[in-house]
Amino acid sequence: MYFDSMEPLDMRWRMELKVAIRRLRTLAGMTQHAFAEALGTTQPTVSRWETGAKPEFEHLAKLRAFAEERNLDFDLSETGWETGWTQTVSIFGYVGAGAEVLPHNDTDPTNGLDVVEVDFPIPEGTGAVIVRGESQMPIFEDGDLIGYHKEGRPPADLIGKMCIVRLSDGRMFIKKIKRGSGPGFFTLTSSNAADIEDVVIEWSAPYRFRIPRDEWTRY
């Protein structure tokens, strides 16, 4: 989960996924405009994917579904992205949105608090945490379930995005990442709380999905 091993993988993912997307569109015999319409996005977005931009998680799920519906090959095995898909996710702990919480361990799949079934496909390697606190209302509420991919990404790549972050002192939050006062420092922002300024982020991952607290249950 450290960034010195993640950056080359992330670059390989970007370089080879763009080829897989372009190949899928070509197999479907579609222009970028038609392909974008089928996926519920825009032609400029498709163009960015085909030149190396990383699709959001929701669009990756749509690309996989598009290929399966048309019996077209969409091989992610060489892209650095997990190829397995599931509809269950393990909950590994809590993440602070105003409240401070203890760090969690998502490296051991048997170490989760619970397993929840979701009604949409997610890639293997996805984990979830429960929000504690209300500093991100109305975006997130106390008790919401937040999904993320456990590999994480370098915080410098996630400026302006809402992320799960673990600080060097072990605290975990769901915050938007901004640049700090100097290299290696970042500021974390919330909707309804003061900024946490100039912190060192040990690990970070953009959130992939949110399930409101009233729509999921621990058994």
C-alpha positions as CSV (number, residue, x, y, z in Angstrom):
1,M,0.0,0.0,0.0
2,Y,3.0,2.3,-0.3
3,F,3.4,4.7,-3.2
4,D,6.8,3.7,-4.4
5,S,5.4,0.4,-5.6
6,M,2.1,1.9,-6.8
7,E,3.2,4.6,-9.3
8,P,4.7,2.3,-12.0
9,L,1.6,0.0,-11.7
10,D,-0.7,3.0,-12.1
11,M,1.2,4.2,-15.2
12,R,1.0,0.7,-16.8
13,W,-2.7,0.6,-16.0
14,R,-3.2,3.9,-17.8
15,M,-1.1,3.0,-20.8
16,E,-2.7,-0.4,-21.4
17,L,-6.3,0.3,-20.4
18,K,-6.5,3.0,-23.1
19,V,-5.6,0.3,-25.7
20,A,-8.3,-2.1,-24.3
21,I,-11.0,0.7,-24.5
22,R,-10.1,1.7,-28.0
23,R,-10.1,-2.0,-29.1
24,L,-13.5,-2.5,-27.4
25,R,-15.0,0.4,-29.3
26,T,-13.5,-0.8,-32.6
27,L,-14.9,-4.3,-32.1
28,A,-18.3,-2.7,-31.5
29,G,-17.9,-0.8,-34.8
30,M,-18.8,2.5,-33.1
31,T,-17.6,6.0,-33.4
32,Q,-16.5,7.8,-30.2
33,H,-19.8,9.6,-30.2
34,A,-21.9,6.4,-30.5
35,F,-19.7,4.6,-27.9
36,A,-20.1,7.5,-25.5
37,E,-23.9,7.5,-25.9
38,A,-24.1,3.8,-25.2
39,L,-22.1,4.3,-22.0
40,G,-24.0,7.3,-20.8
41,T,-21.0,9.7,-21.1
42,T,-19.6,12.2,-23.7
43,Q,-17.3,11.9,-26.7
44,P,-14.6,14.1,-25.1
45,T,-14.6,11.7,-22.1
46,V,-14.1,8.7,-24.4
47,S,-11.3,10.6,-26.3
48,R,-9.6,11.2,-23.0
49,W,-9.8,7.5,-22.0
50,E,-8.3,6.5,-25.3
51,T,-5.3,8.9,-24.8
52,G,-4.6,7.6,-21.3
53,A,-7.0,9.2,-18.8
54,K,-8.3,6.9,-16.1
55,P,-12.1,6.2,-16.2
56,E,-14.0,6.5,-12.9
57,F,-15.0,3.2,-11.3
58,E,-18.6,3.6,-12.4
59,H,-17.5,3.9,-16.0
60,L,-15.2,0.8,-15.7
61,A,-18.3,-1.2,-14.6
62,K,-20.2,0.1,-17.6
63,L,-17.4,-0.8,-20.0
64,R,-17.3,-4.3,-18.6
65,A,-21.1,-4.6,-18.9
66,F,-21.1,-3.2,-22.4
67,A,-18.6,-5.9,-23.5
68,E,-20.5,-8.7,-21.8
69,E,-23.8,-7.7,-23.3
70,R,-22.3,-7.8,-26.8
71,N,-20.1,-10.8,-26.2
72,L,-17.0,-8.7,-27.0
73,D,-13.5,-9.3,-25.5
74,F,-12.5,-6.7,-22.9
75,D,-9.3,-8.1,-21.3
76,L,-8.2,-6.3,-18.3
77,S,-5.6,-8.9,-17.2
78,E,-2.7,-6.8,-18.4
79,T,-3.9,-3.4,-17.3
80,G,-3.0,-3.5,-13.6
81,W,-6.7,-3.6,-12.7
82,E,-8.2,-6.6,-11.0
83,T,-10.1,-8.8,-13.4
84,G,-12.5,-10.4,-11.0
85,W,-15.9,-8.9,-10.2
86,T,-18.1,-9.5,-7.3
87,Q,-21.2,-8.1,-5.6
88,T,-20.0,-8.4,-2.0
89,V,-17.7,-6.1,-0.2
90,S,-15.9,-6.5,3.2
91,I,-16.2,-3.7,5.8
92,F,-12.8,-3.1,7.3
93,G,-13.5,-0.3,9.9
94,Y,-14.5,3.3,10.3
95,V,-13.3,6.5,8.7
96,G,-13.6,9.9,10.3
97,A,-15.7,12.8,9.0
98,G,-15.2,15.0,12.0
99,A,-14.8,12.1,14.4
100,E,-11.3,10.6,14.8
101,V,-11.2,6.9,14.4
102,L,-8.6,4.1,14.8
103,P,-6.8,2.8,11.8
104,H,-8.1,-0.3,10.1
105,N,-6.4,-3.2,8.4
106,D,-7.7,-4.1,4.9
107,T,-4.7,-6.2,3.9
108,D,-6.3,-9.4,5.4
109,P,-9.7,-10.2,3.8
110,T,-10.6,-12.3,6.9
111,N,-10.1,-9.3,9.2
112,G,-13.2,-7.3,8.3
113,L,-16.0,-6.3,10.5
114,D,-18.6,-7.8,8.2
115,V,-19.4,-8.6,4.5
116,V,-22.2,-6.7,2.8
117,E,-23.9,-7.6,-0.5
118,V,-24.3,-4.7,-3.0
119,D,-26.7,-4.5,-6.0
120,F,-24.0,-3.5,-8.5
121,P,-20.8,-5.2,-9.7
122,I,-17.5,-4.1,-8.1
123,P,-13.9,-5.2,-8.9
124,E,-12.0,-7.6,-6.6
125,G,-9.8,-5.6,-4.2
126,T,-12.6,-3.2,-3.2
127,G,-13.1,-2.5,0.5
128,A,-15.5,-0.4,2.5
129,V,-15.5,1.7,5.7
130,I,-18.3,3.3,7.8
131,V,-18.4,7.0,8.2
132,R,-18.1,8.4,11.7
133,G,-18.9,12.1,12.2
134,E,-20.8,14.8,10.3
135,S,-18.2,17.2,9.0
136,Q,-19.0,16.1,5.4
137,M,-22.7,16.6,5.5
138,P,-24.7,16.7,3.2
139,I,-22.2,14.8,1.1
140,F,-21.7,12.0,3.6
141,E,-23.6,11.2,6.8
142,D,-22.6,9.4,9.9
143,G,-23.2,5.7,9.2
144,D,-22.9,5.8,5.4
145,L,-20.9,3.0,3.8
146,I,-18.0,4.2,1.5
147,G,-16.3,2.0,-1.0
148,Y,-12.7,2.3,-2.2
149,H,-10.0,0.2,-4.0
150,K,-7.5,-1.0,-1.5
151,E,-4.4,-0.4,-3.6
152,G,-4.7,3.3,-3.2
153,R,-3.0,6.1,-5.3
154,P,-0.4,8.8,-4.6
155,P,-2.1,11.8,-2.9
156,A,-0.5,14.2,-5.5
157,D,-2.6,12.5,-8.1
158,L,-5.8,13.1,-6.1
159,I,-5.8,16.8,-5.6
160,G,-9.3,18.1,-5.6
161,K,-10.9,14.6,-5.0
162,M,-12.8,13.2,-2.1
163,C,-10.7,10.4,-0.6
164,I,-10.1,8.0,2.2
165,V,-6.8,9.0,3.7
166,R,-4.5,7.7,6.4
167,L,-2.1,10.2,8.0
168,S,1.4,9.5,9.2
169,D,0.1,9.5,12.8
170,G,-2.5,6.7,12.0
171,R,-5.7,8.8,11.9
172,M,-8.1,8.1,9.0
173,F,-10.5,10.5,7.4
174,I,-12.7,11.0,4.4
175,K,-11.7,14.4,3.1
176,K,-11.0,16.4,0.0
177,I,-7.2,16.6,-0.7
178,K,-5.6,20.0,-1.5
179,R,-1.9,20.9,-1.8
180,G,-0.1,22.0,1.3
181,S,2.5,24.7,1.9
182,G,5.3,22.6,0.5
183,P,6.3,19.4,-1.2
184,G,5.0,16.3,0.6
185,F,2.4,18.3,2.6
186,F,-1.3,18.3,2.0
187,T,-4.4,20.1,3.4
188,L,-7.6,18.1,4.1
189,T,-11.0,19.9,3.7
190,S,-14.5,19.2,4.9
191,S,-17.9,20.8,4.2
192,N,-18.5,21.7,7.8
193,A,-15.2,21.7,9.7
194,A,-11.9,23.6,9.7
195,D,-9.2,22.5,7.3
196,I,-6.5,20.0,8.6
197,E,-3.5,21.8,7.2
198,D,0.0,20.6,6.2
199,V,-0.2,16.9,7.0
200,V,1.7,14.0,5.6
201,I,-0.5,11.4,3.9
202,E,0.7,7.8,4.3
203,W,-2.0,6.3,2.1
204,S,-5.0,7.6,0.1
205,A,-7.7,6.2,-2.3
206,P,-10.6,8.0,-4.0
207,Y,-14.0,6.9,-2.8
208,R,-15.8,4.7,-5.4
209,F,-19.3,4.4,-4.1
210,R,-21.5,5.5,-1.2
211,I,-24.4,3.6,0.2
212,P,-26.6,5.7,2.5
213,R,-26.8,4.5,6.1
214,D,-30.5,3.6,5.8
215,E,-29.9,1.4,2.7
216,W,-27.4,-1.2,4.1
217,T,-27.5,-3.4,7.1
218,R,-24.8,-5.3,9.1
219,Y,-26.0,-8.9,9.8
